[in-house]
């Protein structure tokens, strides 16, 4: 979400409210919203997401993750 310009600090809350979880089998192999929220709350992951967000906000694009 950070690479799309969304504040990563808001993402865990959004994922916790993910109503698609009840239909998760339709979207496999994606992580559940609760799992995504838990992963994003980890300090290292959040710091990386914030860095991406700041780069996007500054107009510098997104670094490759591959």
C-alpha positions as CSV (number, residue, x, y, z in Angstrom):
1,X,0.0,0.0,0.0
2,X,2.9,2.3,0.7
3,X,4.1,2.1,-2.9
4,X,0.6,3.2,-4.0
5,X,0.9,6.3,-1.8
6,X,-1.2,5.2,1.2
7,X,0.1,5.9,4.7
8,X,1.5,2.5,6.0
9,X,0.6,3.4,9.5
10,X,-3.1,3.2,8.6
11,X,-2.7,-0.1,6.8
12,X,-2.9,-2.5,9.8
13,X,-6.2,-1.0,10.8
14,X,-7.5,-1.4,7.3
15,X,-6.4,-5.0,7.1
16,X,-7.9,-5.8,10.5
17,X,-11.3,-4.6,9.1
18,X,-10.9,-6.6,5.9
19,X,-14.3,-8.1,5.2
20,X,-12.9,-10.3,2.5
21,X,-11.4,-12.6,5.2
22,X,-14.6,-14.6,5.3
23,X,-14.2,-15.4,1.6
24,X,-10.5,-15.9,1.8
25,X,-10.7,-19.2,0.0
26,X,-11.7,-17.3,-3.1
27,X,-8.6,-15.2,-3.0
28,X,-6.0,-17.8,-2.0
29,X,-3.0,-17.7,-1.7
30,X,-3.2,-14.2,-0.3
31,X,-2.6,-13.6,3.4
32,X,-5.6,-12.9,5.6
33,X,-6.2,-9.3,6.6
34,X,-5.4,-10.2,10.2
35,X,-2.1,-11.8,9.2
36,X,-1.2,-8.8,7.0
37,X,-1.9,-6.4,9.9
38,X,0.2,-8.5,12.3
39,X,3.1,-8.5,9.8
40,X,2.9,-4.8,9.2
41,X,2.9,-4.0,12.9
42,X,6.4,-5.5,13.2
43,X,8.8,-2.5,13.6
44,X,11.2,-3.6,10.8
45,X,8.4,-4.1,8.3
46,X,6.8,-0.8,9.3
47,X,10.1,1.1,8.9
48,X,10.6,-0.3,5.4
49,X,7.0,0.6,4.5
50,X,7.5,4.1,5.8
51,X,10.7,4.5,3.7
52,X,8.8,3.4,0.5
53,X,5.9,5.8,1.4
54,X,8.3,8.7,1.8
55,X,10.0,8.0,-1.5
56,X,6.7,7.9,-3.3
57,X,5.5,11.1,-1.6
58,X,8.8,12.8,-2.7
59,X,8.1,11.7,-6.3
60,X,11.1,9.3,-6.4
61,X,9.2,6.2,-7.4
62,X,9.4,2.8,-5.9
63,X,12.6,0.7,-5.6
64,X,12.5,-2.8,-7.0
65,X,11.7,-5.5,-4.6
66,X,12.9,-8.3,-6.9
